[in-house]
């Protein structure tokens, strides 16, 4: 299970904003860049969580549509 499934999109957006604020207040350019990259990663998690949430709501549980969208990888039989 990916991290994006653990929390709703709003959670990840709030984390992204938190790191953007930290970056804006950081005096060291390299650290500021790293904090902005972390914020971008949280934004991506929010996008993924929103996509998963939408697929689950369309499917009433998510299984078939997530598999069609390539979000579920099944192990090959042994």
Backbone as JSON, one array per atom type, in Angstrom:
{
  "sequence": "XXXXXXXXXXXXXXXXXXXXXXXXXXXXXXXXXXXXXXXXXXXXXXXXXXXXXXXXXXXXXXXXXXXXXXXXXXXXXX",
  "N": [[0.85, -1.18, 0.0], [0.62, 2.15, -0.92], [1.85, 5.3, 0.35], [0.12, 7.37, -0.27], [-2.39, 6.33, 0.02], [-2.86, 6.26, 2.67], [-3.75, 8.61, 3.81], [-6.12, 11.31, 3.34], [-6.38, 13.49, 0.39], [-6.34, 16.18, 1.27], [-4.78, 16.16, 3.61], [-2.18, 15.69, 2.58], [-1.87, 17.98, 1.01], [-1.84, 19.95, 2.98], [0.52, 19.28, 4.3], [2.33, 19.82, 2.24], [2.03, 22.59, 2.02], [2.96, 23.35, 4.52], [5.71, 22.72, 4.29], [6.41, 24.42, 2.21], [6.11, 26.86, 3.47], [8.09, 26.61, 5.44], [10.3, 26.57, 3.72], [10.14, 29.14, 2.61], [10.85, 30.62, 4.81], [13.43, 29.95, 5.29], [16.89, 30.6, 5.5], [19.04, 29.5, 4.15], [20.03, 28.76, 0.94], [20.37, 26.16, -0.29], [19.1, 24.41, 1.51], [16.57, 25.52, 1.42], [15.84, 24.91, -1.21], [15.71, 22.1, -1.04], [13.61, 21.81, 0.8], [11.52, 22.87, -0.72], [11.41, 20.96, -2.72], [10.56, 18.76, -1.25], [8.01, 19.68, -0.62], [6.9, 19.65, -3.19], [6.87, 16.9, -3.62], [4.98, 16.12, -1.69], [2.76, 17.4, -2.81], [2.45, 15.83, -5.09], [1.77, 13.39, -3.88], [-0.71, 14.18, -2.88], [-2.12, 14.56, -5.29], [-2.13, 11.92, -6.25], [-3.54, 10.64, -4.19], [-6.01, 11.9, -4.47], [-6.75, 10.97, -6.99], [-6.95, 8.21, -6.51], [-8.98, 8.26, -4.6], [-11.09, 9.23, -6.16], [-11.36, 7.16, -8.05], [-12.09, 5.06, -6.33], [-14.54, 5.99, -5.39], [-16.03, 5.98, -7.73], [-16.12, 3.3, -8.28], [-17.2, 2.21, -6.07], [-15.69, 0.94, -4.19], [-13.32, 0.43, -5.26], [-11.67, -1.7, -6.28], [-11.85, -3.05, -9.04], [-11.64, -0.87, -10.87], [-9.26, 0.38, -10.02], [-7.47, -1.62, -10.64], [-7.74, -1.67, -13.42], [-6.73, 0.85, -13.99], [-4.13, 0.48, -13.47], [-3.25, 0.71, -10.9], [-3.14, -1.27, -9.09], [-1.06, -3.93, -8.55], [-0.82, -7.22, -9.26], [0.54, -10.16, -7.86], [2.34, -12.61, -9.7], [1.27, -15.95, -10.25], [2.84, -18.61, -8.44]],
  "CA": [[0.0, 0.0, 0.0], [1.38, 3.39, -1.0], [1.59, 6.32, 1.37], [-1.0, 8.22, -0.68], [-3.63, 5.69, 0.44], [-2.96, 6.34, 4.13], [-4.38, 9.87, 4.22], [-6.86, 11.97, 2.25], [-5.6, 14.51, -0.33], [-6.22, 17.39, 2.09], [-3.64, 15.97, 4.51], [-0.94, 15.87, 1.83], [-1.78, 19.4, 0.62], [-1.45, 20.71, 4.17], [1.95, 19.02, 4.51], [3.06, 20.56, 1.21], [2.02, 24.01, 2.39], [3.85, 23.47, 5.68], [7.09, 22.72, 3.84], [6.63, 25.66, 1.44], [6.29, 27.93, 4.48], [9.44, 26.43, 5.99], [11.26, 26.99, 2.69], [10.09, 30.6, 2.51], [11.48, 31.21, 5.98], [14.78, 29.4, 5.42], [17.91, 31.52, 4.99], [20.05, 28.79, 3.39], [19.46, 28.42, -0.37], [20.33, 24.71, -0.56], [18.05, 23.85, 2.35], [15.31, 26.04, 0.88], [15.54, 24.11, -2.4], [15.32, 20.77, -0.6], [12.27, 21.93, 1.39], [10.56, 23.05, -1.83], [11.27, 19.66, -3.38], [9.72, 17.96, -0.36], [6.65, 20.18, -0.84], [6.45, 19.12, -4.5], [6.57, 15.48, -3.43], [3.69, 16.06, -1.0], [1.74, 17.75, -3.8], [2.24, 14.64, -5.92], [1.0, 12.45, -3.07], [-2.09, 14.68, -2.86], [-2.72, 14.24, -6.6], [-2.37, 10.48, -6.31], [-4.61, 10.33, -3.25], [-7.26, 12.37, -5.08], [-7.06, 10.06, -8.09], [-7.4, 6.96, -5.89], [-10.27, 8.54, -3.98], [-12.07, 9.33, -7.24], [-11.57, 5.81, -8.58], [-12.83, 4.27, -5.35], [-15.93, 6.46, -5.33], [-16.68, 5.54, -8.96], [-16.24, 1.85, -8.26], [-17.85, 1.77, -4.85], [-14.75, 0.18, -3.38], [-12.03, 0.67, -5.89], [-10.94, -2.83, -6.8], [-11.76, -3.26, -10.48], [-11.14, 0.33, -11.56], [-7.85, 0.58, -9.69], [-6.7, -2.59, -11.4], [-7.74, -1.2, -14.8], [-5.89, 2.04, -14.08], [-2.75, 0.1, -13.19], [-2.9, 1.1, -9.54], [-2.96, -2.49, -8.31], [-0.21, -4.9, -9.22], [-1.02, -8.53, -8.67], [1.67, -11.06, -7.98], [2.15, -13.72, -10.62], [1.2, -17.23, -9.52], [4.13, -19.29, -8.29]],
  "C": [[0.89, 1.23, 0.0], [0.96, 4.39, 0.06], [0.36, 7.16, 1.03], [-2.35, 7.63, -0.27], [-3.86, 5.84, 1.94], [-3.71, 7.56, 4.63], [-5.14, 10.47, 3.04], [-6.0, 13.06, 1.59], [-5.36, 15.78, 0.5], [-5.01, 17.32, 3.02], [-2.33, 16.27, 3.79], [-0.77, 17.3, 1.37], [-1.33, 20.27, 1.79], [0.04, 20.51, 4.47], [2.79, 19.79, 3.5], [3.14, 22.03, 1.58], [2.94, 24.27, 3.58], [5.32, 23.56, 5.23], [7.4, 23.93, 2.96], [6.86, 26.83, 2.39], [7.67, 27.83, 5.11], [10.5, 26.9, 4.99], [11.3, 28.51, 2.58], [10.81, 31.29, 3.66], [12.93, 30.75, 6.18], [15.8, 30.37, 4.8], [18.96, 30.84, 4.12], [19.47, 28.3, 2.06], [19.36, 26.92, -0.65], [19.22, 24.04, 0.25], [16.68, 24.27, 1.85], [14.89, 25.22, -0.35], [15.06, 22.71, -2.03], [13.91, 20.81, -0.01], [11.21, 22.12, 0.31], [10.36, 21.74, -2.58], [10.4, 18.73, -2.55], [8.25, 18.38, -0.54], [6.08, 19.67, -2.16], [6.09, 17.65, -4.39], [5.24, 15.29, -2.7], [2.54, 16.44, -1.93], [1.42, 16.56, -4.7], [1.46, 13.58, -5.16], [-0.47, 12.88, -3.0], [-2.8, 14.37, -4.16], [-3.04, 12.75, -6.7], [-3.51, 10.07, -5.39], [-5.96, 10.75, -3.81], [-7.69, 11.43, -6.2], [-7.59, 8.74, -7.53], [-8.78, 7.14, -5.27], [-11.38, 8.6, -5.02], [-12.38, 7.95, -7.81], [-12.38, 4.95, -7.62], [-14.28, 4.7, -5.29], [-16.69, 6.03, -6.58], [-16.99, 4.05, -8.94], [-16.96, 1.34, -7.02], [-16.96, 0.94, -3.95], [-13.37, 0.19, -3.98], [-11.39, -0.48, -6.61], [-10.76, -2.89, -8.3], [-11.18, -2.05, -11.2], [-9.68, 0.59, -11.25], [-6.99, -0.39, -10.48], [-6.63, -2.17, -12.86], [-6.8, -0.02, -14.98], [-4.42, 1.73, -13.79], [-2.3, 0.47, -11.8], [-2.69, -0.1, -8.63], [-2.11, -3.44, -9.14], [-0.39, -6.22, -8.51], [0.22, -9.37, -8.88], [1.33, -12.17, -8.97], [2.09, -15.0, -9.8], [2.57, -17.93, -9.51], [4.2, -20.54, -9.13]]
}
